[in-house]
Amino acid sequence: MKKILIISEGINTGTIISNQLKNLFDKYVNTESVIVSELKSKKPEADLVLYTSSHFKNQASRYIDSNIPSLIARRIVNHKNIKEIISIDENKDVLFINDSYESTKEAIEQLIELGLDHVRYNPYYPGCAECPDLQIAIVAGESQLVPYKPEKLIDIGSRILDVQSVHEIASVLKIEKQINDSAIKDYIRDIIDISKEIDENRKAYYESEQKLQLIVNNLDYGVSFISSEGKIISVNSKFEYIFGFKKKDLLTKNILDLINIDLLSVNDNRKFVCKIENREISIEVRQVNFLKKYGYIVSAKINRDLHATDIKYNQRINAYVQRNLHNFNDYITINANVTEMIGRARKFSKSDGTVLITGENGTGKEILAQAIHMNSYRSSKSFVPINIATLTSSLVEAELFGYEEGTFTGAIKGGRMGIFEIANGGTIFIDEIGDIPIDIQTKLLRVLEEKRIRKIGAADELTVDVRVIAATNKNIIEMIKENKFRQDLFYRLNILPLETIPLRKRRDDVEYLLMHFINIKLTDKQIQSLNDFFEEETIEFLLNYQWPGNVREMLNLIEYLVLIYEGEKAGISLLHSYMRNTLKTDDVFLDSYSIWVLNLFAQNESMPLGRTNIAKIASDKNEEIGEGKIRKILTELKSKQLISDHKKQGSRITEKGKKVIEKYSYHRWL
């Protein structure tokens, strides 16, 4: 059972949200509600912390383990509780009471958006300087905060979680399938209820329709109500935008004109993804029943929609967002140590802490970063990478934080978003963090601690919600000693450390990865062993090679070899010259008999030689080398990888053997 810790200012608010979560998630969630003042004496433990406002998060986060995932609840006025407000006279002054300035302001704005704008709301909350003495007071669940006894007190109850917050909670806790009832279905029922109240009490039918449409239009995804026959009955403005039709045109269509779905197969709920105008759209179709009839609620959401409305900003965002990201299965290995490292990375993905990935180039640091993002609750948001090493020091700050229009010569009109702003809600991957200029390190540290950025040339700060994953191939500890990297920034980045393992330290992966990459690149056949593609000495060389470029170097080599492959096994001579140059000959010492035998192999490179052949040639040339001596020489040459080891077919000289012959410049028997 998952535990959710709810932190609020008032007891009633926490209780209402706790009850809502229990109804939604039934036996799969346990909740605990605490007020901010109680946290000092507690050591909270939970799978998720839910703050009822950002104001309370700023107050309470110091008492909460930063490794515990957290969300700020988006709350809405409970539509069932507002009928009394409808009956208040036009232009009447009322006192509206809630537990904080932020909550009071949000609740009033939501009531106005619902169409309840016929009264004048006077806000009151703890610490408020003004409190007018009015006949009517409205309180949002926290009746103990009412400063005096009004003639009429209307309690609309604490605001409840909205649909998006419910789904975010389910996503973080991985219990989407355990939602007890459809939040969207209940939401639509609430809309129907309030439409009746408004119509019966004080509004004409057309006014109630406008108010309901306003509610639905404020959703951040497209919603449509469909009849049992598939006819589109109503849509919101986001639905129009996604499908590219005006409302009047959509109301003449059947849902089958837009998406391919068998409505008869939808018994309760169905989700799928489709392509519309080259955009990936998540579709959810849910059957609803009311008034002895049934129909369907169709919701549509653009995947990875970054909620930027400005076209220029959208273009900037689209240039950064990675749509085909790696997952942990893409990190290919059979090595136990690497598997253990990936296991830690999987655990890190469930946290929102900063990750620092260290390791050599070519060891898959960005694959790990993408996989961590894809397995986090931020997976539906953007993953924005930046490589510090590719930027000049003067550009780093502008790329990270953005700038305002007119900040400097050449600045883009309208300014520019930085990647922290682009990645808001998602993950930013800062590669080569060791190359970041020392003056920018101070600003980055502040962003990590305060979750706020200031664009170059801007007076105001922007709040950002970003998970940071950084990577480097440098020794940060040595850089700290040399005053090239801030120690406090290192500690802030190194909350969740990961170290990749170079290929030379995972020898069991070398043969496995060679096979894997060859079979991926070969289009006409699959090999069963490396002997199907390489000569024996090439295999021996590759298995003992140090792979300074790691997996990236191996992949590049295989791409090259497959491209020139014509069916014959690849010898060492086909490898890159820089690889062949690593063959060591300085430590090879041979006596004159061994040199004579090796030179014999060089002269007969096109044909394999065995002990009997060599003994016959030695006899013909009057060389006093018996078969016993030849047997020992062949064993020595094979052990030093100067000739290949073929017991039945005979042996041939290797590339290393050729280099040894060149070294000795031995031509006495030519």
C-alpha positions in Angstrom: 0.0 0.0 0.0 1.3 3.4 -1.0 1.4 6.3 1.6 0.6 9.9 0.7 1.5 12.6 3.2 -0.9 15.7 2.8 0.5 19.0 4.1 -1.9 21.9 4.5 -2.4 24.9 6.7 -5.9 23.8 7.9 -7.1 20.5 9.2 -10.3 20.5 7.2 -8.5 20.9 3.9 -6.3 17.9 4.6 -9.2 15.8 5.7 -11.2 16.6 2.5 -8.4 15.7 0.2 -7.6 12.6 2.2 -11.2 11.4 1.9 -11.2 12.2 -1.9 -8.0 10.1 -2.4 -9.4 7.2 -0.3 -12.5 7.2 -2.5 -10.5 7.3 -5.7 -7.8 4.7 -4.8 -9.7 2.6 -2.3 -7.4 0.1 -0.5 -4.3 1.0 -2.6 -3.5 4.2 -0.8 -3.0 5.2 2.8 -3.1 8.9 3.6 -1.8 11.0 6.5 -2.8 14.7 6.8 -0.6 17.1 8.8 -0.6 20.8 9.2 2.6 22.8 8.6 3.1 23.6 12.3 3.2 19.9 13.2 6.2 19.1 11.0 8.8 20.3 13.3 8.1 17.5 15.8 7.7 14.7 13.2 9.9 12.7 10.9 7.5 12.2 8.0 7.8 9.1 5.9 5.8 8.6 2.7 5.9 7.5 -0.9 4.6 10.9 -2.0 4.2 14.3 -0.4 1.2 16.4 -1.5 1.3 20.1 -0.7 -2.0 21.9 -0.9 -0.3 25.0 -2.3 3.2 26.2 -3.3 3.2 28.5 -0.3 3.0 25.6 2.1 5.7 23.8 0.2 8.1 26.7 0.7 7.3 26.5 4.4 7.4 22.8 4.9 10.0 21.4 2.4 12.8 21.9 4.9 11.3 19.2 7.1 10.8 16.7 4.3 13.4 14.2 2.9 14.3 15.6 -0.6 14.3 12.1 -1.9 10.6 11.7 -1.4 8.7 12.7 -4.6 6.4 15.7 -4.1 3.5 17.4 -6.0 1.7 20.7 -5.5 -2.0 19.9 -5.7 -4.2 21.7 -8.2 -7.5 22.2 -6.6 -10.9 23.2 -7.8 -14.1 24.4 -6.2 -16.5 21.5 -5.6 -19.3 22.2 -8.0 -21.8 20.5 -5.7 -21.4 23.1 -3.0 -22.0 26.4 -4.8 -25.7 26.5 -5.3 -26.2 29.0 -2.4 -23.8 31.5 -4.0 -26.1 31.5 -7.1 -29.0 32.9 -5.1 -27.0 35.9 -3.7 -28.2 39.2 -5.1 -26.3 41.0 -7.8 -23.4 43.3 -6.8 -23.6 42.1 -3.2 -20.4 42.4 -1.1 -19.4 39.1 0.5 -16.4 38.1 2.7 -14.5 35.1 1.3 -12.4 33.2 3.8 -9.6 30.7 3.3 -6.4 29.5 4.9 -3.9 31.6 3.0 -3.6 34.5 0.6 -2.8 32.1 -2.3 -5.7 29.7 -1.6 -8.1 32.6 -1.2 -7.1 34.2 -4.4 -7.3 31.0 -6.4 -10.7 30.0 -5.1 -12.2 33.5 -5.9 -10.7 33.3 -9.4 -12.3 29.8 -9.9 -15.7 31.0 -8.8 -15.5 33.9 -11.2 -14.5 31.6 -14.0 -17.5 29.4 -13.2 -19.7 32.4 -14.0 -20.4 33.3 -10.4 -19.2 36.9 -11.0 -22.4 38.6 -9.9 -21.1 39.3 -6.4 -18.0 41.2 -5.1 -15.6 39.0 -3.2 -13.6 40.5 -0.3 -10.7 38.2 0.5 -9.8 37.3 4.1 -7.1 34.9 5.4 -4.9 34.6 8.5 -2.7 37.7 8.7 -4.9 39.8 6.4 -4.8 43.4 7.4 -8.4 44.3 6.4 -11.6 42.5 7.5 -14.8 44.4 6.4 -17.9 43.7 8.5 -20.3 42.2 5.9 -23.7 40.4 6.2 -22.6 37.3 4.1 -19.4 35.3 4.5 -18.3 32.4 2.3 -15.8 30.0 3.7 -13.9 27.2 1.9 -14.1 24.5 4.5 -12.1 26.2 7.3 -15.0 27.6 9.4 -12.7 28.1 12.4 -11.1 31.0 10.5 -14.3 33.1 10.3 -13.4 36.3 12.2 -16.9 37.2 13.3 -20.5 35.8 13.2 -22.1 37.0 10.0 -25.9 37.0 9.3 -25.3 34.3 6.7 -22.4 31.9 6.5 -22.0 29.8 3.4 -19.5 26.9 3.6 -18.6 25.7 0.1 -16.2 23.1 1.5 -12.5 22.8 0.9 -11.5 22.7 -2.7 -11.0 19.2 -4.1 -8.2 17.9 -6.3 -8.7 18.4 -10.0 -8.5 15.7 -12.6 -4.9 16.4 -13.7 -3.7 16.2 -10.1 -5.4 12.9 -9.5 -3.7 11.4 -12.6 -0.3 12.9 -11.6 -0.6 11.2 -8.2 -1.5 7.9 -9.8 1.4 8.2 -12.2 4.0 8.9 -9.5 2.8 6.0 -7.4 2.3 3.7 -10.5 -1.3 2.9 -9.6 -3.1 4.3 -12.6 -5.1 1.1 -13.0 -6.3 1.1 -9.4 -8.3 4.3 -9.7 -11.6 3.3 -8.1 -13.8 5.5 -10.3 -13.4 7.8 -13.3 -12.5 11.3 -12.2 -13.5 12.6 -15.6 -16.8 10.8 -15.3 -17.5 12.3 -11.9 -16.4 15.7 -13.2 -18.9 15.6 -16.1 -21.6 14.6 -13.7 -20.8 17.6 -11.5 -21.1 19.8 -14.6 -24.5 18.4 -15.3 -25.6 18.9 -11.7 -24.4 22.5 -11.6 -26.1 23.2 -15.0 -29.4 22.2 -13.5 -28.8 24.4 -10.4 -27.9 27.4 -12.4 -30.8 27.0 -14.8 -33.4 26.4 -12.1 -32.2 29.2 -9.7 -31.2 32.3 -11.7 -29.9 31.8 -15.1 -31.5 31.2 -18.4 -30.5 28.1 -20.3 -28.2 29.9 -22.7 -26.3 31.5 -19.8 -25.7 28.1 -18.0 -24.5 26.7 -21.3 -21.9 29.4 -21.5 -20.7 28.8 -18.0 -20.4 25.1 -18.5 -18.4 25.7 -21.7 -16.1 28.0 -19.9 -15.4 25.3 -17.3 -14.6 22.7 -19.9 -12.6 25.1 -22.1 -10.3 25.7 -19.1 -9.2 22.1 -19.2 -5.7 21.6 -20.6 -6.8 18.7 -22.9 -9.5 18.3 -25.5 -12.8 16.9 -24.3 -15.9 15.9 -26.4 -19.2 14.3 -25.5 -20.3 11.7 -28.0 -23.7 10.1 -28.4 -24.2 6.3 -28.3 -24.2 6.4 -32.2 -20.9 8.3 -32.3 -22.3 11.8 -33.1 -20.3 14.6 -31.6 -22.6 16.5 -29.2 -20.2 19.0 -27.6 -16.5 19.9 -27.6 -14.2 22.3 -25.8 -11.8 24.7 -27.5 -8.8 22.4 -26.9 -10.6 19.7 -28.9 -11.1 22.1 -31.8 -7.4 23.0 -31.7 -6.1 19.4 -31.7 -8.3 18.2 -34.6 -8.1 21.4 -36.6 -11.9 22.1 -37.0 -14.2 24.8 -35.8 -16.9 23.8 -33.3 -19.7 24.3 -35.9 -18.0 21.8 -38.2 -17.2 19.2 -35.5 -20.9 19.1 -34.4 -21.8 17.9 -37.9 -19.4 15.0 -37.7 -19.2 11.5 -36.3 -16.2 10.7 -34.1 -15.3 8.0 -36.6 -14.6 10.8 -39.1 -11.7 11.9 -36.8 -10.4 8.7 -35.2 -10.6 5.0 -35.9 -12.3 3.3 -33.0 -15.0 0.6 -32.5 -17.3 2.3 -30.0 -19.1 -1.0 -29.3 -15.8 -2.4 -27.9 -15.7 0.3 -25.3 -17.3 -1.2 -22.2 -15.7 1.1 -19.7 -12.5 2.8 -20.7 -10.0 2.5 -23.6 -6.8 4.3 -24.3 -4.6 4.5 -27.4 -2.3 6.8 -29.4 -2.8 8.1 -32.9 -1.2 10.5 -35.3 -3.0 13.7 -36.3 -1.2 16.3 -38.4 2.2 14.6 -37.7 1.5 15.0 -33.9 1.2 12.1 -31.5 -2.1 12.3 -29.7 -3.1 10.3 -26.7 -6.8 9.4 -26.9 -9.0 8.2 -24.0 -12.6 7.0 -24.6 -14.8 6.4 -21.6 -18.4 5.2 -21.5 -20.7 7.3 -19.3 -24.3 6.7 -18.3 -26.9 9.2 -17.2 -30.7 9.8 -17.5 -31.1 6.2 -18.6 -28.9 6.8 -21.6 -25.3 6.3 -22.4 -22.7 8.1 -24.4 -18.9 8.6 -24.4 -16.4 11.1 -23.1 -13.5 11.4 -25.5 -10.4 13.2 -24.2 -7.4 14.0 -26.4 -4.0 15.4 -25.4 -0.9 16.2 -27.5 2.0 14.1 -26.2 4.8 16.2 -24.8 2.8 19.4 -25.1 4.9 22.0 -23.4 2.0 24.5 -22.8 3.7 27.4 -24.6 1.2 29.4 -26.6 3.6 31.7 -28.5 4.5 30.2 -31.9 8.1 31.4 -31.6 8.4 29.7 -28.2 6.9 26.5 -29.6 9.4 26.4 -32.4 12.2 26.8 -29.8 10.7 24.0 -27.7 10.3 21.6 -30.6 13.9 22.1 -31.5 15.0 20.7 -28.1 12.4 18.1 -27.2 13.6 14.5 -27.9 10.7 12.3 -29.0 12.5 9.0 -29.3 14.2 8.5 -26.0 16.2 5.5 -24.8 15.0 3.2 -22.0 17.0 0.9 -19.6 16.5 -2.0 -22.1 18.7 -0.1 -24.6 21.7 -0.3 -22.3 22.9 -3.7 -23.6 25.0 -5.8 -21.1 25.5 -9.2 -19.6 28.0 -7.9 -17.0 26.9 -8.3 -13.4 28.5 -5.0 -12.3 26.8 -3.0 -15.1 23.5 -4.7 -14.3 23.8 -3.6 -10.7 24.5 -0.1 -11.8 21.4 -0.1 -14.0 19.4 -1.3 -11.0 20.5 1.7 -9.0 19.6 4.0 -11.9 16.1 2.4 -11.9 15.7 3.3 -8.3 16.9 6.8 -8.9 14.2 7.3 -11.5 11.6 7.0 -8.8 13.1 9.9 -7.0 13.3 13.6 -8.1 16.8 14.1 -6.7 19.6 15.4 -8.8 21.7 12.7 -10.5 25.4 13.0 -11.4 26.7 10.4 -13.9 30.4 10.1 -14.2 32.4 7.9 -16.5 34.5 7.8 -19.7 33.2 8.9 -23.1 31.3 6.3 -25.0 29.9 4.5 -21.9 26.3 5.5 -22.4 25.8 8.3 -19.9 23.0 10.0 -22.0 21.3 6.6 -22.5 21.1 6.3 -18.7 19.9 9.9 -18.4 17.1 9.4 -20.9 16.1 6.1 -19.3 15.9 7.7 -15.8 13.6 10.4 -17.3 11.4 7.8 -19.1 10.9 5.9 -15.9 10.1 8.9 -13.7 6.8 10.6 -13.2 8.1 13.4 -15.5 8.1 11.0 -18.5 5.2 12.7 -20.2 7.1 16.0 -20.1 10.1 17.2 -22.0 13.7 15.9 -21.8 16.1 18.7 -22.8 19.8 17.9 -23.3 22.6 20.5 -23.5 26.3 19.8 -23.9 28.4 22.5 -22.2 31.5 21.5 -24.1 29.9 22.6 -27.4 29.3 26.2 -26.1 31.6 29.1 -25.7 31.8 30.4 -22.2 29.9 33.6 -23.2 27.0 31.5 -24.5 26.5 29.2 -21.6 24.4 31.5 -19.4 22.1 32.5 -22.3 21.5 28.9 -23.3 20.8 27.8 -19.7 18.6 30.8 -18.5 17.6 32.7 -21.7 17.6 36.5 -22.2 15.3 39.4 -22.6 14.9 41.4 -25.8 17.6 44.1 -26.3 19.9 42.6 -23.7 22.9 42.7 -26.1 23.8 43.3 -29.7 22.4 40.5 -31.9 19.8 39.4 -29.3 16.7 37.9 -30.9 13.7 40.1 -31.0 11.3 39.1 -28.2 14.1 37.5 -26.2 14.9 33.8 -26.0 13.9 31.0 -23.6 16.7 29.2 -21.8 16.6 25.4 -21.5 15.5 25.5 -17.8 12.3 27.3 -19.0 11.9 25.0 -21.9 12.2 21.9 -19.7 9.8 23.2 -17.1 8.0 20.2 -15.6 10.4 17.8 -17.2 14.1 16.9 -17.1 17.2 18.8 -18.2 20.4 16.8 -19.0 23.6 18.8 -18.6 26.4 16.9 -20.3 30.0 17.7 -19.8 29.1 19.6 -16.6 32.9 19.7 -15.8 33.3 22.3 -18.5 30.9 24.9 -17.1 32.6 28.2 -16.4 33.2 29.0 -12.7 31.1 32.1 -12.7 28.1 30.2 -14.1 28.5 27.6 -11.5 27.3 30.0 -8.8 24.1 30.8 -10.7 23.5 27.1 -11.4 23.8 26.3 -7.7 21.2 28.9 -6.8 18.8 27.5 -9.4 19.2 24.0 -8.0 18.6 25.3 -4.5 15.8 27.9 -5.1 14.1 26.4 -8.2 14.1 29.9 -9.7 15.9 31.5 -12.7 16.5 35.0 -13.9 17.0 35.6 -17.6 19.9 37.8 -18.7 18.6 41.4 -18.6 15.4 40.5 -16.6 14.4 42.1 -13.3 12.0 39.4 -12.2 12.7 35.7 -11.5 10.8 32.7 -12.9 9.9 29.7 -10.9 10.9 26.4 -12.6 10.1 22.8 -11.8 12.9 20.8 -13.4 14.8 17.6 -12.5 18.5 17.9 -13.3 20.7 15.1 -14.5 24.3 16.0 -15.1 27.2 14.0 -16.6 31.0 14.4 -16.9 34.1 12.4 -17.9 36.3 14.6 -15.8 37.6 14.0 -12.3 35.5 16.6 -10.4 37.4 16.0 -7.1 40.7 17.0 -8.7 39.0 20.0 -10.3 37.8 21.1 -6.8 41.4 20.9 -5.6 42.5 23.0 -8.5 39.7 25.6 -7.8 38.1 24.9 -11.1 34.8 23.5 -9.7 32.8 24.6 -6.8 32.7 22.1 -4.0 29.1 23.1 -2.9 27.9 22.6 -6.5 29.4 19.2 -6.6 27.6 18.2 -3.4 24.3 19.6 -4.8 24.8 17.6 -8.0 26.1 14.4 -6.5 22.9 13.6 -4.5 22.3 10.4 -6.6 25.7 9.4 -8.0 26.1 6.9 -10.9 29.4 5.7 -12.3 29.5 4.0 -15.7 31.9 1.1 -16.2 34.4 1.2 -19.2 34.4 -1.6 -21.6 37.9 -2.8 -20.8 36.6 -3.6 -17.2 33.7 -5.7 -18.5 35.4 -8.2 -20.7 32.4 -10.5 -20.8 30.5 -7.7 -22.6 33.0 -7.4 -25.5 32.1 -10.6 -27.3 28.4 -10.2 -26.5 28.3 -6.6 -27.8 30.3 -7.4 -30.9 27.8 -10.1 -31.8 24.9 -7.8 -31.0 26.1 -4.9 -33.2 27.1 -7.1 -36.1 23.7 -8.8 -36.2 22.0 -5.4 -36.0 24.1 -4.0 -38.9 24.1 -7.1 -41.2 21.0 -7.0 -43.4 21.3 -10.3 -45.3 22.2 -12.8 -42.6 22.8 -13.4 -38.9 26.1 -14.7 -37.4 26.1 -17.5 -34.8 29.6 -16.8 -33.4 32.4 -14.3 -34.0 34.2 -16.9 -36.1 31.5 -16.4 -38.8 32.7 -12.8 -39.3 36.3 -12.5 -38.0 39.5 -14.5 -38.5 40.8 -16.1 -35.3 43.6 -13.7 -34.7 41.2 -10.7 -35.1 38.9 -12.2 -32.5 41.9 -12.6 -30.2 43.0 -9.1 -30.8 39.5 -7.6 -30.2 38.9 -9.5 -27.0 42.2 -8.2 -25.6 41.9 -4.7 -27.0 41.6 -1.8 -24.4 38.7 0.0 -26.2 39.6 3.6 -25.1 36.5 4.8 -26.9 34.3 2.2 -25.2 31.0 1.1 -26.8 30.9 4.1 -29.2 34.2 3.1 -30.6 33.0 -0.5 -31.0 29.8 0.5 -32.7 31.8 2.8 -35.2 34.1 -0.1 -36.0 31.3 -2.5 -36.7 29.5 0.0 -38.9 32.7 0.4 -40.9 33.4 -3.4 -41.2 29.9 -4.3 -42.2 30.0 -1.6 -44.9 33.1 -3.1 -46.5 32.0 -6.7 -45.8 31.9 -9.0 -48.9 31.5 -12.4 -47.3 35.2 -13.0 -46.3 36.2 -13.1 -42.7 37.7 -9.8 -41.4 41.4 -10.0 -40.6 43.4 -7.6 -38.4 44.6 -5.8 -41.6 41.0 -4.4 -42.0 40.9 -2.8 -38.6 41.6 0.9 -38.2 45.2 1.7 -38.4 45.2 3.3 -34.9 44.0 0.0 -33.5 46.7 -2.1 -35.4 49.3 0.3 -34.0 48.6 -0.9 -30.5 50.1 -4.3 -31.3 53.1 -4.5 -29.0 56.3 -5.9 -30.4 58.9 -4.4 -28.1 58.5 -7.2 -25.5 59.0 -10.0 -28.1 62.4 -11.6 -28.0 63.3 -14.6 -30.2 66.3 -16.7 -30.7 67.7 -17.3 -34.2 65.9 -20.6 -34.7 62.5 -19.0 -33.8 63.2 -16.1 -36.1 64.0 -18.5 -38.9 60.7 -20.4 -38.4 58.7 -17.2 -38.2 60.3 -15.9 -41.3 59.4 -19.1 -43.0 55.7 -18.4 -42.2 56.2 -14.9 -43.7 57.5 -16.3 -46.9 54.6 -18.7 -47.2 51.9 -16.4 -46.1 49.4 -17.8 -48.6 49.5 -21.3 -47.3 49.3 -22.8 -43.7 52.3 -24.6 -42.4 52.5 -27.4 -39.9 55.4 -29.1 -38.0 56.0 -31.7 -40.7 56.2 -29.1 -43.5 58.6 -27.0 -41.6 60.8 -30.0 -40.7 61.0 -31.0 -44.4 61.9 -27.4 -45.5 64.6 -27.2 -42.8 66.0 -30.5 -44.0 66.1 -29.3 -47.6 67.9 -26.2 -46.5 70.3 -28.0 -44.3 69.0 -26.3 -41.2 69.7 -28.3 -38.1 66.3 -28.1 -36.5 64.6 -31.3 -35.5 60.9 -31.9 -35.1 61.1 -31.7 -31.3 62.8 -28.3 -31.5 60.2 -27.2 -34.1 57.3 -28.3 -31.8 58.7 -26.1 -29.0 59.2 -23.1 -31.4 55.6 -23.4 -32.7 54.3 -23.4 -29.1 56.3 -20.3 -28.3 55.2 -18.4 -31.4 51.5 -19.3 -30.8 51.7 -18.2 -27.1 53.1 -14.8 -28.3 50.3 -14.5 -30.9 52.9 -14.4 -33.7 51.2 -17.3 -35.6 47.6 -18.5 -35.5 46.6 -21.6 -33.5 45.1 -24.1 -35.9 45.9 -27.6 -34.8 44.7 -29.5 -37.8 44.9 -27.1 -40.7 48.3 -25.7 -39.8 49.2 -22.1 -38.8 49.7 -18.7 -40.6 51.6 -15.7 -39.6 49.6 -13.0 -37.7 49.8 -9.2 -38.1 51.8 -9.1 -35.0 54.2 -11.7 -36.4 54.7 -9.6 -39.5 55.6 -6.6 -37.3 58.1 -8.7 -35.4 59.8 -9.9 -38.6 60.0 -6.2 -39.7 61.5 -5.3 -36.4 64.3 -7.9 -36.7 64.8 -7.2 -40.4 65.8 -10.7 -40.8 66.5 -11.7 -44.4 69.3 -14.2 -44.0 67.3 -17.1 -45.5 65.5 -15.2 -48.3 
